[in-house]
Amino acid sequence: MGVTGVKMTDPENAGIDRRTFVKQAAGALLATGMDARSYARVLGANDRIRLGQLGCGDRSQGHVHMTQLASKQVPVETVAVCDLWTLAREHRAAQVKKAFSLEPQTYKYAEDMLMRKDIDGVMIATGDFQHAKLCLEVVRAGKDCYVEKPFANVLSEAIEARDAVKQSAQIVQMGTQHRSQPYPLAVRDIIRSGRIGKVVHIEQEWNVNEERWRFTPGDTGQTPEMLMDINLEWKRWLYGRKSLLREEDTDWDRWLLGKPHRPFDPHVYLEFRLYKDFSSGIFDQWLSHGCDLVHLWTDEAYPESVMATGGIFSWPDGRENPDTAVAAVTYPRGFLYTYKTIFGNSYRGFSRIQGRDGTIVNYGGEGASLFTVTREGGRKELDPFDTGPVYSRLPLVGPPADGEEIVRVPGVPAPNSLGPDDDDVSHLVNWLQSMQSRKQPTATVDHGFSHSIVCIMAAESYRSGRRLYWDHKNEKITDHPA
């Protein structure tokens, strides 16, 4: 997956750090009397919205596809693509040309694209560790921004980018698309209604049986034979086959974006989710969606504590992040959230919300739209003349009187155990309409900051073996209750 960053071309600035460069650039703009907002056009309701794609890897293909779908509802087009990797830029430009019948302008470096005054918004689909930094740059350039999750995986970067967004006039939408989908919203409304009582536990388990994020088509490719012989052959396969990515076709130092220097490695570049310096893997990619749903359903904004564990049990292919992980999160409202992912068995993903008076169950993995609500598990009226222990008077399986009702939403597709794919256009349309109205979208930067806290704490807990606590007042992670 190709990614990009800001270019520092002045030899005198070659040694300055990232934050200093951005601050100096912002100061230069102010010195000329041109603040960041002067870059942005004022959009009318019927004006065509012009987007740039920042990062041209696999997820950006979905971004362009969603934009194409959204163009049937809102006047919008993609006019520019930007990526450090030549091949990624070319592939995405070809997709844009076919989708919009125009020749997009291509850029290697982000600042060149951000200087264009006719670009209204930028969609970020880069590496996990680059999201917050690049979002900050987009906003400071006066552009609205759609940024993929996780919003950040370093706490200081999350705070800095969030503050910059909130101090700006820009509209920023997080790529946590379930906040715009009807069934998760219906579940939120059921919980708010009090139907299942006080929530005491939310559990999620989302699994696949694959070597997730390794042997990608853009790197060395894969075959069924390879995947069946992972324990014996992965080193020969990974290092014996030529990657599509060549160092001369990208900018390795720029891609690192402030991370400690290391020799060029195409596998780290293209399969970054396996390497701890750049991603936490399961936590960044899947827990970010999972805990964001928990926050949506319960109106929580931050955890109280997080503890995580796991390991590499199924795919010893050189990855540094776990292929099996579980996180236990407590919240100030007084409930436990447990999240689990297994890459070695794909048996029946689910989510379950347990309240004092009932239970909501989601059948399927992340994004599944089939929810049921039942009184099963809730408090019962027991026979006062039966003096045996309470546990002996409760049925092992809920009686028919408990009921189990499928959650349905009028006017939308029927629920199923799969749900919409990642290219669900409703979330993007919400952002585009928010750009026109200048009202906040459904997945704000605050929501992104909230899921980032959980993911960052889970990753740190996994690596340290300690239970960690969130100090909300001071916005710090500690090893003791705040």
N, C-alpha and C positions, 0 to 999 in steps of 0.2 A: 504494500500500500504506500504510494508516494505521498509525501507531505512537504510542507514548505514553511518559510519563516521570513523575517525581515532581514534585508541585506544591509550590511555596513560597509560601504565602499570607500570611505575616507580612511586613508592609511593611518592618520593620527588617532582615529577612533578604534583601531583594530583590537586594542586590548581592553576596552571598556566593557563592563558587564551589561547584561540585557536591560536591567531596570534603569541604569544610568542613561543608556542610549534612548530608551523610550521617553524618559523625562526631558532629556535635552531636545529631542525632536518636538515634543509638545511645547517646550519653551520657545523654540524657534518660530513655531506657528503663531504664538501669542505676540511675539516681538514684531511680527509683520502685520498685526492687526487682524489676523485671520484665525478665529477660534474653530474648534473641530466641527461645530454644527454648520459652519458656512460651507462645508463640503457637500452637505446633503441637499437634495432637491426637496421642495415642498410638494408632496403628492396630492393630487386631486383624486376624487373617487373614481374617475374614469381614465386616469393616467396609466400608461403601461409601466409596470414595475420592472426594473432592470436589475438582474441578479448576477453576481459573480460567484463562482465555485472555488473555494480555497481548500485544496487537497483533492486529488483526482483518483483516489484508490477505489476499492470496491463499494464503499458506502456512498461515495459521490455519484456512482451510477444510479443508486436509488434516489438521490437528491434531484438529479436531472429528470428522472422518470416522474417523480412526484410533481415537479414543476410543470412538466408537460401535461400531466393530468389536471393540475390546478388551473392551467391556462384556459380550460373550458368553463371555469367559474369566475376567475379573476384575470384581468389583463396583465400577464406576466410573461417574461422570457428570460432565458439565461444568455448573457452577452459576452461573458469572459470566463476563462478557466485558468487556474494557477496551481502549479505543482513544481517541485524541484526536479522531479524525474521526467525526463523527456518523453519516455514511452507512455507514462500515465497521462501527461498532458495531451498527447496526440490521440490516445484512445477516447478521452473524455470530450475533446473538441469534435471528434467525429460523431459521437453520440449527440452532442448539442446541435451540430449542423443538420443531422437527420431529423431531430425532434422539432426544431424551430425554423428550419429552412433559412439559416443564416450562418455566416462564417464568424465564429466567436474569436475574440482576440485572446491570445495565449500569453501567459506570463510565467516566468520562472520564480520571481520573487514577489512576495506579497505587497511590499510597499509600492511597487510599480502599478499594480492593479488598484490599490486603495487610493492612489492619486486621482483616479478618474472620477470626475464630478458627476457623471451621468449614471453611475452605479448607485442604486438605492439600498441594496442589501447584499450581504455576503453569507453564504452557507459554508460552515466549517465541517470538514470530514477528514481530519488529520489524525495523527497518533494521539492516544489518550493523554500523554504528558504535555501535549502542545495546545490543547483546547483553551485553557484559561488564558494563557499568554496571547494567543492569537485573537481571542474574543476581545481582550483588552485593546489590542491594536486596531481591530475593526471599529470598535466603538469610538476610540479616540480619533479615528479618521472621519467620524461623522456618519458612519453607515449603520443601518440596522443589521441584526445578526441572528442567524439560526445556527446554534452550536450543538454538536452531538454530545451525548453523554459518554463518560462522566464529565461534568463541568470542569473538575480539577481533581488531581490526585496528590497534590501538595497543598497543605493547609494555607501557607502564606500566600500562595498564588491564588487560591480560592478567595481569600479575603480581599486581596488587592483588586482582582478582576470584578468581584461583586460590587465593591465600593465604587469602582470606576463606572460601572453600568448604572448604578443607582444615582450617581451624581451627574449622569448625562441625560440627554433627551431621547436616547435611542431605544428602540423596541427590540428586546432580546428574547428569543424563544429557545428553550431547551428542547433537545430532540427526544424527550421522554413522551412519546406520542400517545401513551395510554391515557394521559390526562384529557385528551380530546375525544376519547372513544366512549360510546354511550353506555356500555355495560359496566365498566369500572365506575362511571359516574352514578349509575343506578344503584350500585352497591354502596357507594358513599351515602346516598340519600336514605337507603334502608337503615344503615347504621345510625345516621343522624336522627332518624325517626324514633329510635329506641326499641325497635322491634326485637332485636336480639339482646337487649340489655347492655350493660357495661362490657366492653371488650376486655377479655383477660389474656387471650393468646392469639397470635396470628402465626401460622406456619406455612412456609412455601418450600416446595422441592421441585426443581427444574433440572432434568437430566438429559444427557445424550450418551450414546455409545460410539464415540469417535475421538480421534486424536486432536480435536479442536485447535485451530489456528496454526497447526504445523503442516508442512508440505503443501503450501498453497500453490494454485496454478501460476500465479505471478512470480513464484520463486523457482523451486525445483520440480513442481508438479507432483503427481502421486499416481499409484496404481493399486488395485486391490491386493496384489501380491505383497507390495510394500507394507500395507497396513496390517496384513496378517502376520508379518514377520518382524514386527517393530522391535522386539527386544534384541534381535540378532543383527539387524541390518541398518538401523537408522543412521549410524555414523557414516557408513559407506554411501548411503543414499544422499544424505544431506551435504556431505563434503565432497562426494565423488561426481556429482552432477553440476553442470554449470547453471547458475542462476540467470534469470533474464535481466537482472539488475547489474549494471556495470558501474564502477565508481566514477568513471569519466562522464556518465550520463546524468549525474545528480550532484548535489553539494552535501557531502557527508557532514562536514562541520556545522553547516547551517541546520541540517536535520537534527543534530544533537540538541540544539536550542538551549545551551547552557548546561547540559549534563556533562559529567566528567568525560574527557576525551578517551577514546578507545580506537583501536584500528578498525578500518572499514570492514563491515560484515553484512552482506546482503540479507542474511537470515534474520539478524537482529532488526534490520531496517523494515523488512517485509512481514516479519512475524513477531513484531514488538510486544504483542500481548503475552508472550511467553517469558519475557525478561523483566525482572523486578525493577530495574532502573527506569523503565518506561511505562509499565502498566502493572496492575495487580491481577490481571487476568479475570478470573471469575468474579472477583469483587467489583472491579471497575466496570465490567461489561454486563453482568447479569444482576448482581446485587443492587446496582444503581437503579435498574428498573424495578426490582422487587421492593426495595425500601421506599422508593418514590410512590408506589401504589399504597404501601402502608401509610405513608404521610397523607396521601389523598383521602384514604378511607377514614382515618382517625383525626384528621386536622392537627397532627403533630408537626413540629418544625425541626426538632433536633432530638437526638437520643440522650439517655442518661448514662448508659454504659454499653460497651461492646466487648465481646470476647469471641475469638475465632480460632479454629484449628483445622487440620486436614493434612494433606500431603500429596506426593506424586506416587500413586499406587497402580495406575493402569498404563501410563504412557511415559516410560523413562527414556525420552527422546532428546534429552539435553535441555528441556524446559526448566525454568527456575521458579515458575509460579505453580501452585497446586492444580492437580486435575480432579481433586476431591476436596471439598471445603464445606464447613458449616460455621455459621455465625449466630450468636445469641445476643440479642439487643434488648435492653430495657428502656422504657420511655417514662417521662414524668407523669403521664396520666395513670400509670400503674398497670402496665401489661407487658408481656414478654413477646418478642418477635424472633422466631427462629427461621433461618434461611439455610438451604442445603443444595448443593449441586454435585453430581457424580458424572464423570466423563467415561465411566466404564460399564454403565448399565443404564438403559433408557426407560425403565419401567415407570409408567404412569406419573407424569408430573401433576402437581396439584397445588392449590392454595386453600387454606382453611382458616376461617375467622370464627373464633369461639367466644360467645358472649354468655353472660349469666343466664339469659333466657332463650338462647337459641344459637344456631350455627349457620354460617354461609360457607358453601364449598364451591370451589372453582375446579372444574375437570379439564385438565390439560396443562401444558407448560405456559411459559411466558407469552402473554397476549391472548390466551384462550378466552372466549367470550361466554362459555357455558357456566353459569352460576346457578346454584339452588339455595333456597333458604328454608330452614326447618326449625321446629321447636326442639328437635332432638338435642340432648345435652344440656338443655336448660333446666331450671328449677322445677320440681314436680310437687304436686299436692299428694302427700302420702297418706295411707290409711292410719288414722290416729290410734286405732286399736291394735295395730301390728307393732309390737315392741322390739322387734329384731333390729340389728344394726341397719343404718340407712343404706349402706352399700348392698346388703342382701335383699333389699326391697326394690331395687332399681333393675330394670331389664337390661340385658347385655346389648340388645338392639332396640332402637326406638320403636314404640308401637305405632300402628297406623294413625292413631290420633295425633301424633306429632306432625304428620304431614311432611311433604317435601315438594316445594313449589319451584318450578323453573323461573328464573328472573327473565322477564321479557320486556322489551322496549318497543313501543309502537313506532312504525315508520322506518325501521332499520332492518337489515338482514337478520334472519333468525340466528340465535346463538348456536355455537358449535364448539368442539373441543380444540379447534385450531385457532379461530379468530382471524382478524385481518393480518396481512403480512406487514413487514417493516415499512413498506411504501404506502401506508394508509394516508390518503391525501388530505383528510380532514384536519390534521394537525398543521400541515403546511398552509392550508387555506386560512386557518385561524391566525397564523402569523401574518400572512399577506393582508388580511382584513384589518388586523391590528396596526399594521404599517400605515394603512389608509386613515384609520380613525384616530391613531396615536393613543389608543387605549392598551392596557397591559394584556398580553396573551394568556393562554391557559397554563403554560409552563414557564414561569418567570425565573429570573436569575436567583431569586430567593429559594425557589424550589430546587434549582440546581445546586445551590450552596448546601441545602439540607441533605440531599442525597450524597453529596461529596463528603460531608462530615462522617456519615456512616461508613462509606467505602474506605476512606482514609484510615479511620479507626480500626476497621476490620483487618486491613492489610497490616497495620502496625501491630495489632494484637497477634495475628498469625505469625509474624516474623519474630516477635519478642516472647510469645508465650504468656503474656500478661493480660489481665482484664484492665481495660482502659475506661476512663470517665471523661465526660464532656463538661467543661466549665463554661456555661452559656454566657455568663456575665462578662468574662474576660476572653471568650472565644479561644480557649486553649484545651489541649488534650493533656490529661493528668493521669497519674497512677493511683489516685485516691479520689473518693467522692468530693464533689465541689462543695 
